[in-house]
Amino acid sequence: MISGYSTMGFAKEAIGLFMEMSSQMTLVSVLGACGDLDLGRWVEGLVLEKKMEVNSYVGSALIDMYGKCGDLISAGRVFDSMPNKDVITWNAIITSCGLQPP
């Protein structure tokens, strides 16, 4: 359901369901719906508040969201804070850098 709402651009509905279910996998789907920087920051705050593990999937989703919103500083901050970086994480930060205007 969350992924469906996210895909169709219904971010508020996706967030509402996430609040009821909040897990790492639902978080990744919700971040895909975040085209709003404030909403994305709120989701990151929720991750920190609930002390959720920022694994490569969650971290990469945060990096991707910040990159799409044009906040490369926050994308870099999330990237730098991750102790284990894998191909998924590196792909997210490289793509985020590539999305920025020259």
Steps between C-alpha positions, in 0.01 A plus 500: 500500500773745595696426185183545292422837659864599454506401134179694430630814674277485810774583752268596788308174473827304487623683809172431682531126443867514591414656835282200573757243387842672523768247415816526292340360187199730518738790558679431172165513315394820674827675420439421135185712524674799657538775247472750784819578691318583825309172487822309433671669794203407716534134394873507580418649841254218559772246415732659754227534763401133470869403495455304178813355344617702201605201289599529134137496382376767741815711463488478122131596498583806713793591275282458190219712646738781599669485159168524316405797718830673418645479853839347427636611839244285685554214255872517576435519875294179489763333281785604732310377807463147363773269632448236229477621143417254226420521128144615574621785719771611259253489210259724695761767577646497147153530348416783742812687390410443137153650550640836606526774237850590380 
